[in-house]
Amino acid sequence: MNLKQLCWGAFLAMALPLSAQEKNYVSEVWCPDLGNGKYKNPVLYADYSDPDVCRVGNDYYMTSSSFNSLPGLQILHSNDLVNWSIIGAAIPYELTPAAMPERPEHGNRVWAPSIRHHNGEFYIFWGDPDQGAFMVKARDPKGPWSEPVLVKAGKGVIDTCPLWDEDGKVYMVHAYAGSRAGLKSVIAICELNAEATKAVTQSRIVFDGHEAHETCEGPKFYKHDGYYYIFHPAGGVPTGWQVVLRSKNVYGPYEWRTVMAQGNTSVNGPHQGAWVDTTTGEDWFLHFQDVGAYGRLVHLQPMTWKDGWPVIGADKDGDGCGEPLLTYTKPNVGGTFPLCNPQESDEFDGYTLSPQWQWHANINEKWAYYAGDQSIVRLYSYPVVKEYKNLWDVANLLLQKTPAPNFTATMKLTFKPSPKYKGERTGLVVMGMDYAGLILENTDEGLALSQIACPKADKGNAEQINAQQLLPQSTVYLRAKFSCDGTKIAQSEGGHDLLVTVDFSYSLDGKKYTSLGKRFQAREGKWIGTKVGMFCTRPALVTNDGGWADVDWFRITKK
């Protein structure tokens, strides 16, 4: 464990604003707890892709894929599987080795993690598709976490999950990414050493899904009533289903059943997640649903056992394959807990990064100053890469997940560019493979506010300016209103993508807002949902200091 991680763990509680330490955050845009003993799905209307959960006593801990975003492997906590909050991250600063330290590695790095608790320690395993299977561990899920250990090297080794057996042996199940390994749609198992730090055998393929369950991946490993169970999705992210394998022998042969599918519901591709139980003896399953621009949302389904097989959701015809439920009775966890949702709004009155925020790449300590005594975050303008084409190439984007189908994001900032040169930029951005935003730039004519859009940013396209005007002052309020009425985009695979539009406006006094530019159709990023947040940059060749943007607050509201 290095000094940076020790400092992170020790400083986190002190650095959080008092409001975050004293009470739960309750969202005004999405709260799944209906307050009458029931809940609605999704329990997390946000892109916690490939979720996994474990229970320790009365506490539940969740993590999910974080790909290139840092802090990575955000840790969420709940007491009832419905109300969740973010308590930390297992990878606070950087992923190594960094192939492109000043440019995001979109869609790479941290794929489909699993979180487990064994012998007083928490473990998180994940696959890096270009390097292999990694592991970190901690005594406290809030951290500090250990340095990542490469457990099994190999291109395409992904979606890893450990199992500690009764005889002391440790196993790891995993899948393969066809893009790197040249093979997919199979599930494999290897044995690890007692410390779970190194594979001691080659992997053995135990299930081939090519005929019945193509694109089987994301396995989770359990042992129950003498059987080894592997829960895994199949059929692809947007349109797949949930499969369970079982065997009396760890290496098989495994028999299988499909235990949950979309059926007649509106929940496309319900799969890939976690089986957990309660202290009262109930069983539950958390899984995702891919809705396009908003990413992969997390649902909670009741689970029962029938003839040694799990059944997830509502099995209306009794065939052993359930369908997702949109509302249901909350889990019986032996008590009642207050409303609690992942953090969204930020007054910047802490002295470190609030847990909802992630940078788009390994964190550079020179990007920001968290001035809690002034209740601001100061974003320093940082040079873009020499090959810069658009914000897709920028690492110092400070972003968070979108939290609801309909909401408004508003921020107050004061831009203080350097008087030495032109071209410094800051503003509010809605980021995906297409992006748009409200951008302030110091120009030869003065401080200009533009509403920009960049279609196919991932392909290197240039930004388009839809509207622009000069500002008489450096303090401005920027707003993005997200709207989604449930309309599906017909051209997407299976028509599952939700149509999400964004309207931009600004204000000089925080009261009267003026629309600017064109309505934008949001689009997901690389394996992630669209994100919203801020940045501050300067031209690539401008060195030796620059200006900054002081962000006073960032708020998520209904209107």
N, C-alpha and C positions, 0 to 999 in steps of 0.2 A: 504494500500500500504506500503510495508516494505522498509527499508533503502537500501537494495540491489537493488531493482527495481528502486528506485529514482536515485540511483547512475548510474545504467545502462542507463537510459534515458538521464540524464544530460551529461554523459561522451561520449555517442556514437558519436555525431558529432565531438567533439574535438579529439576523438581517431582515427577516420578514417583517412587514409592517405590523404594528400591534393589532390592527383590525383583523388581519389574517390569522393571528395567533389566538385571538379571543373568541372568535365566532366562525361558524361555518359560512361559506359563500353560498348564497341562494340565487340562482339565475332568474331573471324576469322573462327570458325568452324560451327556455326549455327546462321543465322540471318533471321528471317521469313519475314521481310519487304523487298520486292523485289525492292523498290526504284522507281517503276513506277506507284504508286497508287494501287498496289495489294500486297497481302501477300500469303505466303504458309503455310500449316499446316505440322507438329504441330507448333503452335506459341511458345510453350515451348517444346523443345526436351529434356525433363528432367522429373524426377519422382516427379512431383507435384500431388500426388495421391489425388483423391476425391476433386477436386478444387471447391472453392466457391468464388464468387466475388460480391462486391456491388459498386454502384456509389455514390459519394458525389460531387455534382457540376460537374466539368469537370474532376474529378479524379476517377480512378478505383483502388480498393484494393482487393487483392487476398490472400487467405490462403489455406492450404491443410493439409492432414494427415501427422503427423510427427512421430507417433508411439513412439518408445523409444529414438529417437534422440533429443539432446539438443544442442543449443537453439531450442525450439519447436515452432510450429505454426509460421513458417517464414511468413513475410508479404511482398508481392510484390506490386509494384505501377506501374500504366500505365496511360497515357493520351489518348490512342487510341486503347486499347485492343490487340495490336500487339507487341508493344515495352514495355518490362517489366524490372524492376530492383528490387533488394531486398533492403528493407529499414529498416528491423528490425525483431523482433520475439516477440510474445506475452508471451512466457514462457522462460525467459532468462537462468535460471540456473538449476531448479530442478522440478520434479514432485513428489508429496507426496501423501500418504506415499510411500517410496521406499521399495519394497519387497526385492530387492537385490541391495543395493547401490553400490557395487563394481562389478556388473555383468549386462550386458545388458538384458533388458526384451524384447527380440526380438518379434516384431509384436504386442505388447500390448500398452496400455496407450492412445495415442491420435488418435482417429478414426474419419474420415469424419466430419470435422468442418463446421460451417456456420459462415459467417461474415455479420453483419448488422449494420446500422447506425440509431440511433433513439434519437431524442431530444438532439442533440449535442454530443452524445457519440457513440463510436464504441463498439459493442458487438461481442464476439466470443463464440459460444457454440460448445461443442464436446462431444462425448461419450467415456468413459473409459469402456471397456467391462467387467471389473471386479469390477467396483465401481458404475458407473452410469453417469448421465449427469452433465457436468461442464460448468461454464461460467467465462469469464474474460471481463473487459471493460476498455476503455481508452478514454480520450479526443482527443489524438493525436495518429494516427495509428503507429507512430514510437515509441510510448511508453512514459512514463512507463505505463504498464498495471497492473490492480489490481491483488490481490491474487486470485487464482481459488476458486470458490464457488461451492459446490456440490448442484446442483439445484434439482435433483431427484435421490435418491439412488436406486440401483437395479442392480444386475448382468444381463448383456446382454442388458441393455438400451444403444443404440448406435445411431449414425447418426442423431443428433438433430438439429432442426432449429426453431427459434422463429418467431412469428408474432404478431405485435401490431395492434389491430383492432381499427376501428374508435370510438367505444364506450368506449375505454380505457382498455378493457380487453386484456390480454396477453396470447397467446397460444404457445405450443411447440409440434411440430410433431417429431416423432422418429420411429426407427425400433427396432427390437430385433435380437441379435446374438444367433443363435440356439445353438452354442457351450456352452453358459453360461445360456441362458434363457430357453432352452428346447423348444423354439418355434421360427420360423422365417417365412419369406414370408408374413408378415402382417405389416400394417402401423397403428400407434396409435397416439392419440392426448391427451394432458392434458392441464389444465389451470395453469398459473403461477400467483404469486402475482404481484402487480403493479411495483415492483422493478425488476422483472424478476430474482429473486434470489432463489425462492422456488416454487415447485409444490404445488398447493393447492387443486388439485383433483387427483384421480386416473386416469391413462391413459385409454382411451376408444379406442378399435380397430375400425377403420373406413374403412379399406379395407383389404380384404383377397386375396392374389395373388396366392394361391396354385394351382388353376386350370389353370388360363391363364397367370399368371406372377410370376412364382415361383422365389424365391430369390429376391423379391422386397425389396428394402432397400434404403439408401441414400436419404431420402426425403428432398425437399426444399419447403418452404411454401410461398405463395404469395396471394395477393388479387388484382383482376383486373376486372373492369366493373361489380361490384356486385357479382362476383364469387370468392370463395376460390379455389385456384389451388394448387395442390401438384405435383411437378415434381419429378419423381423417376425412377431409373434404375430397370431392371428386367432381369432374364435369366442368371445371373452370370457375373463375371468380364470379361473373355476373349471373350465371345460370345453373350452378352446380347444386349438389346435394351432400348430405352427411352420411358417411359410412362408418361402421364399426367392425373391426376384426377381432376374433378371439381364438385363443389356443391354450392348451394345458402346458405347452412347451414354449419357451421364450422365442425359439427360432421357427416355430410352426410345426406342422402346417396350420395355417390360419383359415378359418371359415369366415364369411362376411354376411352382413345385412345392411341394407339401406334403412336408416332409422329416422331420417327427417328429410323432407323435400318441400318445395313450394306448394305443390298441390293446387288448390283453388284459391290460395291467398294472394295478396299483393306483394308479399315479401319474396323477391327474387333471390336465388342463390343462397339460401340460408345454410351456412356451414362454417367450419373452421373456428374452433374455440375451445372451451374448457368445461369439463365436468367438475362440479364441486358439490359438497354436501353441507348440511347444517348440523348444529349440535342436537337438533330435535329429530334428526333422521330423515330429512327431506333431501332430494337430489335435484340439482339444477344444472342447466347448460347455458353458457354464454357463447354467442356466435356473432358473425358480422353479416351485413347486407350491403352490397355495393350499389350506391345510387348515383355514381358518376361524379359530378362536380363537388358534392359534399363528401365524397370518399366512402369509406366503409364504416357504417354505423353499427353500434353494439346492441344486440337484443338479448333478453333473458327469457329462457323457456323452462317450464317445469319438465322434469324427467322422472320416469318410473322404470322399474325393472319387470320384465315379463319373460319367464322361461329362460333366465340367464342372459337376456339381451336388454339393452336400454331402449326406451321409446321416448322420443323428444317431442314436446309440443302436444297437440291434440290428435289422437289416433281415432278419428271418427268412424272408420270402417273396420277397425280391429285387425288390420293387416300387419301391425308392428312398425309401420312407418308413419310418423306424426307430421303435422303441419304447424307452422309458426302461429303463435297467438299474439294479438296486438294489445290486449289488456288481460290482466289476470290478478289473482290474489297474491299479495306480497309474500315472500318467503317467511316461514315461521322460524325466527332466529332466537326465540325466547325473550324478546323484549321489543320495545319501540324506540326508534332513533329519530333525531331531528332531521329536517330537510338539509340536504347538502349536495352541491353540484360542483363540477370542476371550475376552477377560477377562470374568469373572463376579463372583467374590467380591471383597470390598474390605475391607481393614483400616483404610482411611483414614489411612495413614501418609505420604501425599503432601501437597503444598501447593497443589494445584489439582485440578480435577475429573478423576477417572479416566476413561479413554476410553469405557468401556461405558455411562456414564450420559448421559442427555439430559433436559433440562428440557422442559416441554410448550409452551414459547413462547419468545420472545426473552428472553435472560438478563438479569435484574436483579442487579447486583453486590451488592445488599443482602440477597439471599436466604440466603447461606451464607458460612461462615468455614471454610476448609480448614486445620485446625490439625494439621498433620502431626507437630509436636513432642509433641502430646498424643494422637496417634493417634485423632482424632475428626474428624467433620464436624459443625459446629454449624449447625443449620437455625433461622434466626430466624423467629418467627411473623410472617406478612405479611398485611395486610388483604385479605379477599376483595372482589370487586367488589360494588357496591351492589345489583346485580340478581341476586346469588348465589342459585342454586337447589340446586346440589350440586357435587361435585368436578369435574364436566365443565366448569365455569366457571373452574376454578383453573389459573393459569399455572405456579405454583411447585410442580409435581409433579416430583420427581426420580426418574426411572424408567429401567429397562433392559429389553431384550428377553428373552422367555422362551427358555431355551437347550436344552430337551430335552422329550421327551414326559412323563417322570416325574422330578420333582426336588422338593427342599424349599428354600424361602427362609426364612432366619432372621436376625433383626437384634436387636442389643442397643442400647437407648436409655435415656437418662435425661431425663425431662421436667422443665423448670424454668419453669413458666408465671409470668407476672407476678402478684404479689399484689394488684395494683390493680383487676383486673376478671376476669370469668369469660368462658368461651367460647373460649379458645384450644384448639387441637386439633393432634394429631400422630399418627403411626402408620404402619402397614404397609398398603399398598393394592394390590389387583389390579385394574388399570384397563382398561376398555373401554367400549363403549356401554352395557353393564351393568357395574357394579363392586361390589366388596366389600372388607372389610378389618377390621383391628383398630385401633380408634381410642381414643386417650386424650384426655380432656377435663377441664379444671378446672371443676368445677361447685360449686354452693352446698353440696353434701354432701361435697365432697372430690374427689379424683382418681378419675375413673370410666373403666373400660375397657369398650368396647362392641364387639361384633361386628355390623357393619352390612352392608347390601346395598342397592343402588340399581338396580333394573331400569329399563331404558330411560332411563338418565341423560341420553342425548343429546336426549331429548324433554322434559327439564325436570322429571322426577319427583323427589320427595323421597326421602331415605334412609329405610330401615326399620331399626329396632334389633331384632336377633334375640335378643340376650342382653346383659346388662350387670351389672357388679359394681364395687364400690369397691375401690381398691387401697390397701394399707397402706404402700406405698413408691413412689418416683418412678422407680426403675430397673426395667425389665421387658424380658423377651425375648419377641419376637413371631414367630410361625411360620405359614407358609402352605405346605401340602403339595399339590402339583399331581399329578394322576393322569390317565393316558390309556392305555387298553388297546387302542386302535385302532378302537373302536366309532364308527360314523358316525352323524351326526344325520340321520334320515330326512327331516325336513321341509326341509332345506336344498336348494338348487338342485343337482340331480344327486346328492344324498346324499353330498357330498364332505367336509363339515365334520366334524372329529373332535370327539368328546364329551370335554371337558376339565372335570374337577371339582377343586375346591379345598376343603380342610379347614383350619380355623384352630385354633390353640392358643397358649397363653402359659405363661410360667414366671417365677417370682420369683427362682430361683437358677440358672437355666441348665441344670438337670439334669432336674427333673421337670416335664413339660408337661401342662397341663390343657386339654382341648378346650373350645371356646367357640362357641356359636351354631350355625348351620346350614351344611350343605354348599352350596357355590356352584358354579353352572355358568358357567364363564368364557365370555366373548364378546369378539370382536374389537372394535377401535376403528374409526375412520373411515379406511379403506384400510390400516390397520395391524393387527398382531396385538395380543393383550392384552399389557400390560406390568406389571411388578411393581416396587415401590419405596416411596417415603416422601414425606412432606410435613409442613409446619407452618404453620398459619394462625391468624388471629384475626378477630373480627367486623369488618365493613366500616367501621363508624363509630368504631372504636377507633384513635386515632392517637397519635403521640409515644411510640414505643418499646413493647416488649412482652417476652415471654419467649422461650424457645428450647428446642430438643431437641438433645441431644448424642448422636449416633449413633456408637457405639464400633466396630461392624463390621456387615457385611452378607455372609452366606455362602450360597452355592449348594452343596447337598450331595445325596447320594442319599437320605438319610433325614432 
